[in-house]
Amino acid sequence: MNTFNHFLRQASFLALLAVTATSCQKGDLTTNYNVAGKTAVGISPSLFLNHATFGMYKGGGVIESSVSLTGQGSGGEVSEEPWSLLSHYNQFYLSNFSYYQGINTYNWSNSGTHYGDMLKYVILMENQAASQNPLAASSNIYAGLGKFLRAYSFIWLSERVGDIAMSQAGSPDNLRPAYDTQKDVFKNSLALLDSANIIIGNLIAKNGNGGAIVDAAGDIFGLTYLQWQKIVNTYQLRVLISLSKRADDNADLNIKTRFAAIVNDPVKYPILSGNSDNMVFKFNSVNTYPVATSSYSGNGNIGKTYLDLTTASADPRTFKVATPAPAQITAGKTVSDFTAYVGADPNLGLGQLLNNSNAGVYSFANFNYYNKSNTTGGTVEPFILIGYPEMCFNIAEAINRGWVTGGDAATWYNKGIDASLATYNLTQGATLTVGDKGGSALGTVTVDIATFKANVAYMGGSDGLRQILEQKYVAFFQNSGWEAFYNWRRTGIPAFIQGGSGIGTANGNLPRRWQYPLNEQNENSDNWTKAIQSQFGGTDDVSKDTWLTK
């Protein structure tokens, strides 16, 4: 058996494992992620689709226990599932004891290579689909999904490091591809997404199969053709809004015009119409819900950045997510008093956080809500990768910025809030039981959405923009990967806590990027050296902004 056929056998086997043993999956087929693959006969594209889409959820397939002490796995990969170390970096949930909950410090170094892993499987999927139906090589559903997943993988890495190999990436004949500028990565990724929309739209128009599941064997999200088209275009809106700092000095990208075109032409560019269209990872007995506290309910606390927002506005999601701080209850406050819910401060080191937590200073994750759903995740809010609440806030932000005329930012802002509340099954007047960190009942509260909505009524202008971004952050709780951090990095809203020793960096400030993957430095060193010289003056510096956020 030659080396390449052995590579393909590994690929098909590892892709198959994504169906049954995904919790320990890494999917690394080669050391150099610039190597992809060619065509082999008889392997179902579904196997490769399964692995690539699972990577969107797992963020590289890192085994959580392997990163608990460092916050990073091989090559700086961090799982993007709920309650992972990523939730610390989004300041949703903080550890107070590293052995069980990892660390909170932002002393990042090298990025992971998840982008290369996804790209390899996407190329294998595309090649297999083309070989089995050559007449539709560029127009089948896998071609459309492949363009979406390519764009997703390229943007995934570029958001982390800056310039990357894109136009020359993925060829086994070029192991040292030249880098594309970050601007070109985004420009070409948007073109890929536009092509994906056209391919899927043409398939729906030709076959009338918009309501049919795309691939029951390989699509772990179970989306229909139309829902996939909506995901592609909704993701385009995310990408375009992420370019807000470049919207006025890069006319060739047509950022504002493209955003408005998608919003204003639902026939050509269908977008999500409600939570039922969300891209949601479905937990089961194999892929169990990663409960917040496992058996160690006292070793983590809800973060101050999150709870300061929800308690100030009397947000009923507070009662779903958190317990009241024990010291506040001891002092006589009731479970319905929002001031009884206190978040942990990431500026503090683990020792101080542990002392404070043991003294009852902080709120814990809601044991009864999260810890009793580890089999299916069916009783908690869904884990959304790309969803309707975020889309509503993105449209509201674009209208607030003047990108879309004729729209009402307040309407989309309120749709986003309502959609997020709905994912928690919160309704006006409902009664919730509030428990302590071990699940023992402390009392009940009545859900008051009306008061909350009045407290956060849209104000317009710069205050309105702040409100949109704050409510988007709250809606990102334990979902959507790094989007909460990226939105803060882009806008400064909400104000992430930094400056203290607990942050772990030399100056106490949060990093702005990651260093390039180690294997890229070792195996594509000439192009890596050129990239860090042109972007950062020769130093692979995590405190420097890339073109995207300068």
N, C-alpha and C positions, 0 to 999 in steps of 0.2 A: 504494500500500500504506500503510495507516495505521500509526501508531507501534506500536500494540499487536500487530498481526499481525507486524510486523517483529520485535518482542520474542520472539514465539513461534517464529518461524523461527530466530532466534538460539539459543533454548533447545533446540530439537530438534537443531540442528546441533552445538552444543556437547556435548549429551548423547551424540550419536553418536560424537563424538571420544573419549569415555571408553572406547570399545571398542578403539580403535587407537592413540591418541596421548596416553595419559593422563599420561605423565611430564612434560608441559609444560602441563597443564591448569590454568586458574584458574577459569573458570566465572562470572566477574563479568558480569552482564547489565546492571546499572544501578549508579549510584553509591550510591544509597540502598537499603540492604538491607531496608527496610520495604516496598518494592514487591515484589509477588509476581507474580501473573498470573491470567488467567481461562482459559476453555475454548477449545480449538481442535479441530477435527474431523480425525481421520485420523492422529494422532501416537500411536505405540504407547507405553503406559505404561512398557514395558521400557526405553525410552531414558532416561526420567527416573529410573527406579529405578537404572539403571546409574550415572548421574552421582552421585546422592545417596549410594549405598553406597560408591562409590569415594572420596567425600569423607571417609568414616569412616576410611579408611586414610591418605589423603594429608594430611588436616587442613587443607584449604583449597587444595591443589594448588600449593603454592609450589615454584618451580624452585629446587633446592638451591643452584646456583651464585649465585643472586641474593641469598642471605642469608649467604654464607660469611664476609663481613667484619664483619657486624653482629650476627649471631645472630637477626635478624628480617627478614622480608620485608615486603611491602606491608601496612601496618596491623598489624605485629607478628605475622604468621603464621609459624609454624615447621612444617615438614613433620613428620608423626608417624610416618614410616617408620623402620625400624631403621637405626642408625648415623648418623642425622641429628643436627643440633644439639640436638635433644631429649635425646639420650643424654648430652650434657654436663650438662644441667640435672638429669637423673636421677642424675648422678654415676656412670654406668656406664663412660664413655669420655671422656677429656679430650684436647683439642688441645694440641700444643706448638708449633704454627706456624700462624698465622691464615690465611695465603694458601691453604693446602690443606685445612685441617680446621676453619676458623672459630675462634670464640673461646669461652671458658668463662664469661665474666662474666654476672652476673644483673642487669645494669642495664636491666631491662625498662621499657617505656613502654606504648604503646597495644596493646590486644588486636587480633587480626585479626577479620574479619567472616565467618568460615567458617559460623557459625550461619545468617546470612542467606542465603548461597549454598545451603546444604542445604534450608532452608525453602522457598525459591522452587521448587526442583525437586520437592520433596515435594508442594507444592500443585498443580503442573502434573500430576504423576503421578496424584494423587487425582482431579483434575478430568477428566483424559482417561479414566480407568477408569470414572468415574461417567457420563460422556456416552455411552460405548459400551455401558453396561449400567445404565440408570437404575433398574431394579427392584432392583438389588443395590448401590446407590450407597454404602450405609453398612455393607455386610456382605461385600464382596469382599476378596480377599487384599490388594489395594493399599490398601484402607481400613485394614486391620489393620497392615500394614507402615508406612503413613503415620503412624499414631499412635505407633508405636515410634520412627520417625525424627524426628518432631516432638519427642518427649520427649528424645531423644538430642541434638538440636540446641539446644534450650532449656537443658538442663543443661550442655552444652558451654560455652556463653557465660557462664551464671550462675556456674559454678564459677570462672571467670576474673575476673569483675568485680563480681558481686553482683546487685542488682536489675536487671531487664531488661524490655523490652517483650515480653509473651507473649500475654495475652488479646486485645490489639488488634493484634498483629503480623501481617503478611502480607496486609494489605488494600491494594490500589492506591488506594482511596478515603480512606485515612488514612495520610498520610506522616509524621505526628508522633504515633505511638501513646504512650499513657501507660505508665509502667513498673509492673510487678507487683513486689511484694516478693520477695526471694529465697525466703522461706518459701513463698509462694504459688506460685512457679515450681516448687518441688519437690513441693508438694502436688498441683498440677494435672498435673505430669508423671507422678507416680505413678498418677493417675487415668487418664491416657492409656495408660500401660503396662498397667493392669488391663483397659481396654477392648480393647487389642490382643490380650491373652491370650484374652479371651472370643471375639472375632471369629475368630481363627485356630482356637481350639478348636472352635467351632461348625461351621466349614467342614470340619474333620477328621471330626467326628461325623456330619455330613450326607453327606459324599462318600466317606468312608473312604480319604482320600488322604494320610494322614500320612506315608507313605514316598515320596511323589512330589516331585520337584524343583519348587519354586515357579515359577521363571521362568528357563529355560535361557538366554534371550536377554538378560535384564537383571540377574539376581542373580549378581553376580560371585563370591559365596561358595559358590554351588551348593548351598544348603541346602534340605532338604525342609520340608514344612509343619510337621511335628512338631519338626524341629530349630529352625525359626524361633520356634515357640512356646517352646521351651526357652531360646533366646537371650533372648527378651523377659523371661521370668521370672528368668533368671540375672542379667540386667542390673538388674532390680528389686532383687535382693539386693545388687548393688554400690551402687546408689543408697541403699538403706536403711542399709547399713553406713557409708556416707559421712556419714550424719546422726547418727552416734553421739554427738556432743557436744550434740545437740539432743534426744536420746531421752527425757530426764527432765523437760524444761521445755516440751514441746509435746505435750500429751496428745491434741490433736485430730488429730495426724498418725498416731497409733497405730503408731509405728515398730517397736517390739519385737513387737507383736501381728501386724503385717503380715508381718514377717520370719518369725516362727514359722509362720504360716499357710501360707506358700509352701513351707517346708521340710517341714511335716507333712502336706501334701495333694498328693502327686505326681500324682494323677488330675486335679485341677482346675488345678494349677500344675506341670506337668512342667518339670524343670530338667535341665541337662546330666548325662549319665550316664557320660561318659568323654571322652578326648581326641578321639575320632572325631566328637564333636558340636561341637568348637571352631569359632568363627568365625575362619577363617584366610584371609589374603590369599594367593592363589596366584600365584607369580611365573612369568613366561614370557619368550619372546624379545623381547617388546615392553616389558613391565613387568619389567625385570631386577632381580635382587636387588641392593640397594645395598651392595656389599661395604664392609667396615669401613675398609679402608685404600687402596682403589683402587691407583694406581701409587705411592702415597706411604706406604709401610708404616712409615716412621719418624716420621711426623708426628702420631701419636696414641698414647695409652697407656691401658690399662685403669685405671679409677678406684680410688682407695684405699677408698672407702666399700664398694664391691662386694667387692674382693679381701680386705679385712680380715675380712669375714664368711666367705667361702668357705674361706680358708686356715686360719682359726682352728678350723674344724670338720672339716678334711680332706675338704672337699666335692669329689667327682670332677669336677663341672662346671668347676672351676678349669682342668683340663687341656684341656677342650674349648674354653674361651673364650680362654685366655691362653697366652703363652709365658713361660718363666722369664726373670727380669731378667738381661741379659748379665753384669753385674758379679757377680751371685751365682754364676753358673756358672764364671766366671773364678776366683772365690774358692774353688772346689772343691766347691760343692754339686751334688747330682744333680738330675735333672729330676723325680724323684719326691718331692723335699723341698718341702713346701708353703711353707716360709719363703723359698724361692728366688723366689716370685711376689710382686712388690711393686707396689702401685698408686700412681698419680700423685695428688698432693695438690692439690685445687682452690683451696686458700688461696694457692697460689703463682701468681705472674704467668707469662705465656707465656715470657718470657726465661729465668727460672729453670727452668721445666719443660723447655724445650728443652735447656739446659745439662745438666740431670740426665739427660734421656733420652739425649743424645749420650754421656754418661758411663756408660751402661748401668745406671742406677739402677732403671728401671721396666720392667714387663712390657708387651708389645705384644699386639695382637689376634692370634689364631691364624691365620696366613696360610694354612696348608694347609686349614683348616676353612672359613674364610669367603671367601677370595679365589678359590677354584676353583669357586665355585657361583653366579657372577653371571648365568648364563643362566636357570636354573630355581629356584635356591634349594633344590633338592631334597635336598642333602646336609647342610644346616644345620637347626637347630631352626626350627620353623614360626613365622611372624609371626602371633601371636594378637591379635585385637582384644578378644574376650570369650571366656574359656576356662575349662575345667574346673579347672586348678590353682588359679587365683584364687578360683573359686567355693568350692572345698574350704576354703581358708584363710578366706574370709568366713564360712562356716558355723562353722568352728572358733572364730573370733573371737566370733561371736554367742553360741555356747554358753558360751565362757569368760566373757562378760559377763553371762550369766544370761538371755539373751533367749529361748533355746530350751531347754526342759526335756526330759529323757529322752534327750538326745543325748550323744555322747561326743566331746569336743573333740579328744582324742588321736587318735581314729580318723580324723576329717576332716583333722586336721593331717598325719597320715602319708599319707593319700590325696593331699593336695596335693603333698607332697614327691615321692612315687612318680610322680605324673603329670608333674611337671616333669622329673624324671630321665628319664622315658620319652621326652619330646620331644627329648632329646639322644641317644637310643638307647644309654643307658648301662646295662650289665648287670654284675652281680657277676662278677669274675674276668676280664673282657675286657681285652685288651691294646691300648693306645693309643700311637701314635708321637707324640712331642713334638718340635716343630721350633723354629727361631729365627724372627725377624721376616721373613726372606726365604723361609722354607719349608724350609730345610735341616734334615735330621733331627739331633736331639741325643741321642735315646735313647728308651726306652719306659717306660711305667708300667702297672701293673696296677690296674684299677678296684676299689676296695674300698668298696662301698656299705654293707656291714655296719658297718664302723668309723664311717663318717660318720653313719649313722642312730643308732648308740649315742651319739655325741657330741652329737647334737641331740635326744635322747629328751625327750619332752614332760614338763615339770615341773609344769604347772598353775599356777593363781593368776596373780599379776602377772608372774612369770618366764615362765609359759606364754604369756601375751599377747605379751610381748616376742618369744618364739620364733616365734609365729605370724606376727607382722608382719615379722620379719627374713626368714623363709623365703619369705613372700609377695614381699618386695622382690627376693630372689635369683631367684625364678621370673619376675619381671617383666623380666628382662634383655632389652633390645632388643625388647620387645613391649608392647602395651596402652597406648600413648600416654603420657599424663601421670599415669597411676595411681600410679607409684612416687613421684613428687613429691607428689601429692595425699595419699597415705597418710602420708607423712612430715609434711606440713603439718597433718594432722588429729591425729596421734598423737605426733609427735616421734621415731618409731621407723621404721627405724634412725636413728641420730644422723647426719644429714647434716653434712658438714664446712662450717663457715663461720667468719667472724671475720677472715680475712686479706685482703690487698689483691687477691688473685686473684679474689675474689667480685665485685668491681667496684662495689659499692654504697657509699654514703657511710660507713656504719658497719660494713661488712663482713658484715652479716647478709643472709640470703636474703629476697627479697620474699615477700609473702603473697598478692598478687593482681596483676592488670594494671590499667592505666588503661583507660577506655572507648575503643572504636574512634573514630578521628578523624572519620569521616563521621557517626557518631552525634552527636558533639559539635557538628559544623557544621550538621547538618540536623534535629536534634531537641533543640536546645540547652535549651529550657525544661524539658523532662522530665529531661534529663541533669543540669541544675543542681539540680533538686529531689532527684534521686537521690543526688548526692554530698553534698548538704547533710544529708539525713536519715541517711545511713550514715556519713559520714566528716567531718562538721563543715565541709563546703564545699571540701575539698581532695581531688582525685582521687589519693589517696596509696597507692602500692603497698605500703607497710609496714603498712597497716591490715588487720585481719581483717574479713571479711564475717560476716553472721549464721551462716553455715555452720560457721565454725571459731573463733568467739569463745569 
